[in-house]
């Protein structure tokens, strides 16, 4: 059975990451970026790379730290606390997971570039309002030794700034995964205004001609190649969501200890104490589920689906409860832009939809448990 408490090394990593992010990427930095119309923080990403975070899953032979999925979750949890903006999930987690399962010098070179912070990725997958990796209509038509891509990917996180993009498309052989430069001829990028102020874009493919060496793996094996990366991303996104829940909860309990009504702090009201205690219990259960997902991905990745979906579903549901209760317990101030709770609520809303919402993952859990 997986150990559902943090190891000493993970605690040290968490403390180190917390200190770095509170200084380099506090919530006030996100507010500044939003007000300035900025959606990425290249300087922060370089600092993360220098600390070894960009290479958290990159093998040491390619210059990475290769700390594993559980360590990646520790980092993401701390990023969630401060709402740090970075391509960590798309690049350091999902793209790296795909590339490290590929052979050949090209993949090794790109892993080295990811680890050093000079290469970023986005994942072009979603084509509808809901996450459904089996429903892909972007066409990949064979032409000579290559392919021609036509279609639309309307929601690509980190798609506006990433150097390269992993694209899932449908060919006559089935789903194929391509590794393309974002400035490939015929590929048009349109920025999307996200409520959480992060980078996202719509990618339109119009007669995009690509060579055969952009295809990863065999024709028709695209989703099989992408599955481990998606699960790694879902687990790390769950950890980031848990981090934002914990930070929002702290904001709320601090307010309960300070706000006075009828001459006493509102935190002394038993009804609010019960509500806060319930949120704490939910967060603790979610944290255990996330730890389990990380342990499973490191020890037994082929059978981690159940653990990952439990973690993502729980993190989504818990974050929704925490931010809603946070706004209510703050009263009117919780709805104002001057207060940070709104930033946590918006990030939680986007995280709930990205890589599968509660219903998507609850259905997977139910199926795997025989319901």
N, C-alpha and C positions, 0 to 999 in steps of 0.2 A: 504494500500500500504506500502511496506517495506521502511524504512527510509534509504536513500542512501547516508548518511554521517556517518562518524564514531562517536560513542558516546564518551563522556569524558573518560569513563573507557577503551575503546578500544585505544584511543590516548595514555593514560598513559601506557597501556600494550605494545603498539608499541614502545614507547620511551624507556621503560625498556629493551625490547628485543633487540632493536637496539644497546643500549649501551653494553649489554652483548655480543652480537655476534661480534661487531666490535673489542672487546678485545679478546674473546676466539676463534673465528672462522672467521678471516678475509680471504679475497681471497688468501692472501699469504700462509695461512695454507693449502688450497687446492693445491696450487702449490707444497708445501713441500711434501704433501702426494703423489701426482702424481709422483714426482721425486724419492720418496722412495718406490714406488710400493705399497702403502697402499691404501685401499679402504673403510675403516671404521675408526671411531674415538670414541672408547669406552669411553674415558675420557670425551669427550664433551657430550656424551649421559648421563653419570652419572650426569654431571652438569645440563643438561636440566631437568633430573628427579628431582633433588634436588630443582629446581625452580618451579616444578609443571607442566612442559610442557608435560612430558610423560603421565601424568594423566589428560590431558586437557578435555577428554571426559569420563574419568572413574568416576562413581558415588562417592560421598563423603563417602558413607558407605563402599566402598572398598578402601578408602585411596586416591582417586583422587581429583582433583580440580573442575571437572565438569563445566568448564567455557563455554562449548558449541562450536558449529561449527564456528560461527562468530569469536570467540576468537582464535580457531585453525587456521583460515585463517590469522588473524593478525600475529600470530607467524610465519606461513609459508611465508608470504610476506617478513618479515624481514630476514628469512633464505635465501630466494631467492636473496636478496641484496648482501649477502656475500658469496653465494654459499656454505653454510654450509652443511656438509655431515653428515646425521643422518638417522636412520630408522623411523623418525617421521611419515611420511605418511603411511607406511606399518603397523607400530605397534600402534602408539598412535591414529591414525585415523581409518584405515580400520579394523584391527584386533579387536580393542576395540569396534567398532560399531557392529561387529558380536557378540562378546562375551557378550556385555551388553544386547543383545536381547535374550540371552540364560538363562535358569534357572538352578539351581543346584550349589552345593558347588564348583565343579571343575572350572566352569567359573568364579565364584567370586574370587577364589584363583588366577587364572591367571590374572584377572583384577588387583588385588592387586600387583602382581609381575610386571605387566607392569607399574603401577603407581610408584613403587619404583625403576624402572630401571633395574630390575634383569631378565627380560624376554623380548625378542624381537621376532617379527614375520615377515614372508614374505608371499606373496600371490601368489600361483602357479596357474595361470589362462591361460595365452596366450600359444597357440600352433602353431600359424602361424605368418607370417610377420606383420599382422595387427590385432589390437584388435577386437575380436569377441567372447564375452562370450557365445554365443549360439553354437559355433562350437568347441565342446570338444570331443576328441577321446580317451583320457586316460581312460582305462577300469577299472571298479570296479566290479569284479565278486564275487558274494556271495559265501561264503564258511563257512558252519557251522554258528556260531554266529557272524562271521566277514566278511571281504572282502579281496580279493587279487587284488592289483593295478599293472597295467602294462601300460607303455607308457612314453611319454617324454613331459616335460614342458621346452621349449628351452630358455625362457626369463623370469626370475624371479628376479625382483628388490629386493635387500637386501637378496637374496637367498644364498649367500655364507657365511654369518656370522650369520644369524638369528637362534635363538634357536629352534623355531617351525615354521611350515608352514601350512597354510590353503590351501587345495588342492581341486579343483573342478574336479570331474571325472564323467564318464557316467556309470550307472548301468542299469540293466533291468527295473528299476523303473523310470529312468530318471537321471537328474544331481544331484549328491550328493556332499556335502561339508564335508571334513574330516579335523581334527585337529591333526597333526602328529608332533612328535619330528623329527628334521632334521637328527638325527643320527639313525633313524629307519633302521633296517636291510633290505638291498636290495635297499635303496634309495641312489643313487650316485650323488654327487654334483661336477660340473665342473665350475670353475670360467670363466666369460666372460670379455674380455677386452672392457670396455666401453669408448667412446670418451670423456665422461664427468668425467671420473675417479671415478665413484661411484661403489658400490658393486652391482654386478648382477651375476647370475649363471644359468646354465642349470641343471635341475633336471631330472634324469632318474630313472624310477620306474621299477624294474625287480622282479616280483613275491613278491611284498611287502605285507606281511601279517599283517593286522591290525584288532584289535578287534572291536566289535560293538560299544563300547563306544567312539570311535574316530569319529563316525558319528555325525555331528551336525544337530539337527532337524530331520525331517522325511525323509525317502528315497524319492528321486525325488524332494525335495524342496530346493536343493542346491543353485540354481541361485536366487530363491526368498529370501533366507537368505542373499545372498551376495549382492544383488542389493543396499540396503541402504548403505552398506560399500563402494561399488564402487562409488556411487554418492558423498558420503562424501569425498572420496579420490580424485575424479575428481575436486571437488570444491576447496579443499586445494591445489592440484597441480596447479590449475589455479592461486591461490593466490601467490604461490611460483614463478610461471612464471611471474606474474605481477611485483613481487619484483625484479627479475633479469632484467626485461625490464627497470624499473625505475633506477636501478644502472647503467646499460649500457648507458642509456640516459644521466645520470649525467656525466659519463666519457666523452661522446661525447661533451656535451655543455661546460664542463670545457676546453676541448681541443680547441674548437672553440674560446674561450675567450683568449687563450694563444698563439696559433699558428699564426704567422705573415707571410703575403705574400705581396710583393710590399710595405712593410713598414707599413701595417695595419693588425689588427687581422682579421682572416677570418670570425669570427663571425659577422663582420659588413657587410658581403656580403648578400644582400637581398635574393638571391636564397637559401642560406643555412639557413637563418632565417625562411623562409617559410617552408622548409623541417623539421626543428626542431619544429616549431609551430604545424605542422600537426601531428608529433609523439606525442607531448604533449596532443593534443586533443584526439588522439586514446587511450592513456594511461588513461586519465580521464574517458572516456566512459567504458573502460574495468574495471577500479576500481569500478565503479557503478554497473556493471553487477556482479562482484564478491561479493560485499557487499549484493546485492539482493539474490544471491545464499545462502550465509551464513544465512541471515535472514529467508529464506524459509526453510532451513534445520532445523533450531531451532524451528520455529513456526508451520510448516506444512510439515514435511518430506515426507509424502505420495504423495505430489503433487509438489515436488521440481525438478522433472526431467528436465522440460523446462528451469528453471533458471540455473540449473547446466550446462546443455549443452551449453547454451548461453555463460556462463562464461568461460567454457573450450575452446570453439571455438574462442571467442574473445581474450582470453589470448594467445592462440597459434598464431593467426594471428598477433597480436600486437607485440609479442616478435620477430617474424620473421622480421617484418618491422624495428624494433628498432635496432636489431643487424646487419642487412644488411646495413642500413643507417649509423650505427656507424662505421663499417669497411670502408665504402666508404668515409665518411667525415674525417676519420683519414688518408686516403691515404695509403701509403705503410706500415706505422708503425702498422696499424690495423691488418695486416696479420701476424705480427711477434709473435713468442711465448713469447718474452720478455714483451709483452703488454697484459693486462688482458682481452681485448675485446674478444679474442678467447675463453677464458673459458666461458664467457657468451653465446657466440654463440653455443658452444658445449652443454651446459646444456639446452639451448632453443631447440636444435634439438632433444635431448632425451625426454624432457618433451612433445614435440609436439606429439610423438608417444605413449608414455605411457598412458594407460587408455583411448585411443581413440584419433585419430588425428582430424584435422579440418573437414575433410569430414565426418567422423563418426558422430560427434556431430552436424554438419550442417544438416545432413539427419534427425536426431532426431528432431531438431528444426522445419524443414520443415514439417515433419509428424504431429507433435503436433499442428502446426498452420494451418493444413488443406491443405497443398500444395501437 
